[in-house]
Amino acid sequence: FARSDLTVDAIRASCLQYLKVTDKDADRLSAFFSRNTYISGKYADEDSFSKLDTHIQSL
């Protein structure tokens, strides 16, 4: 949860340039990112936290 309008795919793309991923670890990295979620919202906005709560409850 953060204010930035991002996606997990965008976070993954920005991280990959800093990771040394071997062929052996590529599947594990994909599995890691497949388990991540990202919700954008404002810290002082009750609706944003309701959206976050709904998302967490769905996991």
DSSP file (Angstrom, degrees, kcal/mol; ACC not computed):
  #  RESIDUE AA STRUCTURE BP1 BP2  ACC     N-H-->O    O-->H-N    N-H-->O    O-->H-N    TCO  KAPPA ALPHA  PHI   PSI    X-CA   Y-CA   Z-CA
    1    1 A F              0   0    0      0, 0.0     2,-0.3     0, 0.0    39,-0.2   0.000 360.0 360.0 360.0 125.9    0.0    0.0    0.0
    2    2 A A  B     -a   40   0A   0     37,-1.7    39,-2.4     2,-0.2     4,-0.1  -0.962 360.0-105.1-161.2 173.0    1.4    3.3   -1.0
    3    3 A R  S    S+     0   0    0     -2,-0.3    37,-0.1    37,-0.2    -1,-0.1   0.781  85.2 100.1 -78.6 -27.2    0.4    6.6   -2.7
    4    4 A S  S    S-     0   0    0      1,-0.1     2,-1.5    35,-0.1    -2,-0.2  -0.288  78.1-124.6 -64.7 143.0    2.2    5.9   -6.0
    5    5 A D        +     0   0    0     35,-0.1     2,-0.2     2,-0.0    -1,-0.1  -0.679  60.6 139.0 -88.6  85.3    0.1    4.6   -8.9
    6    6 A L        -     0   0    0     -2,-1.5     2,-0.3    -4,-0.1    34,-0.1  -0.699  42.3-143.4-122.6 171.6    2.1    1.4   -9.6
    7    7 A T     >  -     0   0    0     -2,-0.2     4,-2.2     1,-0.1     5,-0.2  -0.891  32.4-111.5-127.8 163.4    1.6   -2.2  -10.5
    8    8 A V  H  > S+     0   0    0     -2,-0.3     4,-2.8     1,-0.2     5,-0.2   0.887 120.3  55.6 -61.2 -38.0    3.4   -5.3   -9.4
    9    9 A D  H  > S+     0   0    0      1,-0.2     4,-2.4     2,-0.2    -1,-0.2   0.895 107.4  48.5 -61.9 -39.6    4.7   -5.6  -13.0
   10   10 A A  H  > S+     0   0    0      2,-0.2     4,-2.1     1,-0.2    -1,-0.2   0.899 112.1  48.5 -67.4 -40.4    6.1   -2.1  -12.9
   11   11 A I  H  X S+     0   0    0     -4,-2.2     4,-1.8     2,-0.2    -2,-0.2   0.923 111.8  50.1 -64.1 -44.2    7.8   -2.8   -9.5
   12   12 A R  H  X S+     0   0    0     -4,-2.8     4,-2.3     1,-0.2    -2,-0.2   0.934 109.8  50.5 -59.3 -47.2    9.2   -6.0  -10.9
   13   13 A A  H  X S+     0   0    0     -4,-2.4     4,-0.6     1,-0.2    -1,-0.2   0.890 111.3  47.9 -60.7 -40.0   10.6   -4.3  -14.0
   14   14 A S  H  < S+     0   0    0     -4,-2.1    -1,-0.2     1,-0.2    -2,-0.2   0.802 114.2  47.5 -72.8 -26.9   12.3   -1.6  -12.0
   15   15 A C  H >< S+     0   0    0     -4,-1.8     3,-2.4    -3,-0.2     4,-0.5   0.828  94.6  74.0 -79.2 -33.6   13.8   -4.1   -9.6
   16   16 A L  H >< S+     0   0    0     -4,-2.3     3,-1.1     1,-0.3     5,-0.2   0.795  86.1  63.0 -56.7 -32.3   15.2   -6.5  -12.3
   17   17 A Q  T 3< S+     0   0    0     -4,-0.6    -1,-0.3     1,-0.2    -2,-0.1   0.724 107.4  44.9 -66.1 -18.7   18.0   -4.2  -13.3
   18   18 A Y  T <  S+     0   0    0     -3,-2.4     2,-0.4    -4,-0.2    -1,-0.2   0.433 100.1  85.3-102.2  -2.1   19.4   -4.6   -9.8
   19   19 A L    <   -     0   0    0     -3,-1.1     2,-0.9    -4,-0.5     0, 0.0  -0.815  64.1-148.0-106.2 140.2   19.0   -8.3   -9.5
   20   20 A K        -     0   0    0     -2,-0.4     2,-0.6     2,-0.0    -3,-0.1  -0.861  28.5-177.3-102.4  97.1   21.4  -11.0  -10.7
   21   21 A V        -     0   0    0     -2,-0.9     2,-0.1    -5,-0.2     5,-0.0  -0.855  10.8-155.6-104.6 120.0   18.9  -13.8  -11.5
   22   22 A T    >>  -     0   0    0     -2,-0.6     4,-1.1     1,-0.1     3,-0.6  -0.447  33.3-107.8 -83.8 164.0   20.3  -17.1  -12.7
   23   23 A D  H 3> S+     0   0    0      1,-0.2     4,-0.5     2,-0.2     3,-0.5   0.877 122.1  58.0 -56.7 -36.6   18.3  -19.4  -14.9
   24   24 A K  H 34 S+     0   0    0      1,-0.2     4,-0.3     2,-0.1    -1,-0.2   0.838 112.1  39.2 -62.6 -34.4   18.0  -21.6  -11.8
   25   25 A D  H <> S+     0   0    0     -3,-0.6     4,-2.4     1,-0.2    -1,-0.2   0.513  89.1  91.2 -96.6  -5.9   16.4  -18.8   -9.8
   26   26 A A  H  X S+     0   0    0     -4,-1.1     4,-2.2    -3,-0.5     5,-0.2   0.891  88.1  49.0 -59.8 -41.7   14.1  -17.3  -12.5
   27   27 A D  H  X S+     0   0    0     -4,-0.5     4,-2.3     1,-0.2    -1,-0.2   0.889 111.0  50.5 -65.5 -38.5   11.2  -19.5  -11.6
   28   28 A R  H  > S+     0   0    0     -4,-0.3     4,-2.4     2,-0.2    -2,-0.2   0.895 109.9  50.1 -66.3 -39.4   11.5  -18.7   -7.9
   29   29 A L  H  X S+     0   0    0     -4,-2.4     4,-2.5     2,-0.2     5,-0.2   0.916 110.5  49.6 -65.5 -41.8   11.6  -15.0   -8.7
   30   30 A S  H  X S+     0   0    0     -4,-2.2     4,-1.9    -5,-0.2    -2,-0.2   0.910 110.9  50.2 -61.5 -41.9    8.5  -15.3  -10.8
   31   31 A A  H  X S+     0   0    0     -4,-2.3     4,-0.8     2,-0.2    -2,-0.2   0.899 109.3  52.4 -63.1 -40.4    6.8  -17.2   -8.0
   32   32 A F  H >< S+     0   0    0     -4,-2.4     3,-1.1     1,-0.2     4,-0.2   0.955 112.1  43.7 -59.6 -51.6    7.8  -14.4   -5.6
   33   33 A F  H >< S+     0   0    0     -4,-2.5     3,-1.2     1,-0.3    -1,-0.2   0.798 106.2  61.8 -68.3 -27.1    6.3  -11.7   -7.7
   34   34 A S  H 3< S+     0   0    0     -4,-1.9    -1,-0.3     1,-0.2    -2,-0.2   0.727 102.6  52.8 -69.5 -18.9    3.2  -13.7   -8.4
   35   35 A R  T << S+     0   0    0     -3,-1.1     2,-0.3    -4,-0.8    -1,-0.2   0.435  94.3  93.1 -93.7  -0.9    2.5  -13.6   -4.6
   36   36 A N    <   -     0   0    0     -3,-1.2     2,-0.3    -4,-0.2   -28,-0.1  -0.654  51.4-174.6 -93.8 148.6    2.8   -9.8   -4.4
   37   37 A T        -     0   0    0     -2,-0.3     2,-0.4   -29,-0.1   -30,-0.0  -0.936   8.0-155.9-134.1 160.8    0.0   -7.3   -4.6
   38   38 A Y        -     0   0    0     -2,-0.3     2,-0.5   -32,-0.1   -30,-0.1  -0.987   6.0-172.6-142.7 128.8    0.0   -3.6   -4.7
   39   39 A I        -     0   0    0     -2,-0.4   -37,-1.7   -32,-0.1     2,-0.4  -0.985  14.0-148.0-122.2 128.4   -2.8   -1.2   -3.7
   40   40 A S  B     +a    2   0A   0     -2,-0.5     2,-0.3   -39,-0.2   -37,-0.2  -0.785  36.5 130.5 -95.6 137.0   -2.5    2.5   -4.3
   41   41 A G        -     0   0    0    -39,-2.4     2,-0.4    -2,-0.4    -2,-0.0  -0.984  54.4 -89.8-170.1 174.3   -4.2    4.9   -2.0
   42   42 A K    >   -     0   0    0     -2,-0.3     3,-1.5     1,-0.1     6,-0.2  -0.818  26.9-137.3-100.7 137.1   -3.8    8.0    0.2
   43   43 A Y  T 3  S+     0   0    0     -2,-0.4    -1,-0.1     1,-0.3     6,-0.0   0.790 104.2  44.2 -64.6 -29.1   -2.7    7.6    3.8
   44   44 A A  T 3  S+     0   0    0      4,-0.0     2,-0.6    -3,-0.0    -1,-0.3   0.215  93.2  99.3-100.3  14.9   -5.3   10.1    5.1
   45   45 A D    <>  -     0   0    0     -3,-1.5     4,-1.5     1,-0.1     3,-0.4  -0.902  56.6-159.6-110.8 117.0   -8.2    8.8    3.0
   46   46 A E  H  > S+     0   0    0     -2,-0.6     4,-2.0     1,-0.2     5,-0.2   0.864  94.0  56.9 -61.3 -37.2  -10.6    6.5    4.7
   47   47 A D  H  > S+     0   0    0      1,-0.2     4,-2.3     2,-0.2    -1,-0.2   0.865 103.0  55.0 -63.0 -35.8  -11.8    5.1    1.4
   48   48 A S  H  > S+     0   0    0     -3,-0.4     4,-2.2     1,-0.2    -1,-0.2   0.909 109.3  46.6 -63.5 -41.2   -8.3    4.1    0.5
   49   49 A F  H  X S+     0   0    0     -4,-1.5     4,-2.6     2,-0.2    -1,-0.2   0.817 109.4  54.1 -72.8 -29.2   -8.0    2.1    3.7
   50   50 A S  H  X S+     0   0    0     -4,-2.0     4,-2.5     2,-0.2    -2,-0.2   0.909 109.1  49.1 -65.6 -41.5  -11.4    0.5    3.0
   51   51 A K  H  X S+     0   0    0     -4,-2.3     4,-2.1     2,-0.2    -2,-0.2   0.908 112.1  48.5 -62.0 -42.8  -10.1   -0.5   -0.4
   52   52 A L  H  X S+     0   0    0     -4,-2.2     4,-2.8     2,-0.2    -2,-0.2   0.923 111.0  50.3 -63.4 -44.6   -7.0   -2.0    1.3
   53   53 A D  H  X S+     0   0    0     -4,-2.6     4,-2.7     1,-0.2    -2,-0.2   0.917 109.6  50.6 -60.5 -44.4   -9.1   -3.8    3.9
   54   54 A T  H  X S+     0   0    0     -4,-2.5     4,-1.2     1,-0.2    -1,-0.2   0.909 111.8  48.4 -59.4 -42.3  -11.3   -5.3    1.1
   55   55 A H  H  X S+     0   0    0     -4,-2.1     4,-0.6     2,-0.2     3,-0.4   0.934 111.4  48.7 -64.9 -45.8   -8.2   -6.5   -0.7
   56   56 A I  H >< S+     0   0    0     -4,-2.8     3,-1.2     1,-0.2    -2,-0.2   0.909 109.2  53.3 -61.5 -41.9   -6.6   -8.0    2.4
   57   57 A Q  H 3< S+     0   0    0     -4,-2.7    -1,-0.2     1,-0.3    -2,-0.2   0.784 104.4  57.2 -63.9 -26.2   -9.8   -9.8    3.2
   58   58 A S  H 3<        0   0    0     -4,-1.2    -1,-0.3    -3,-0.4    -2,-0.2   0.625 360.0 360.0 -80.4 -12.1   -9.9  -11.3   -0.3
   59   59 A L    <<        0   0    0     -3,-1.2    -1,-0.2    -4,-0.6    -2,-0.1   0.491 360.0 360.0 -76.4 360.0   -6.4  -12.9    0.1
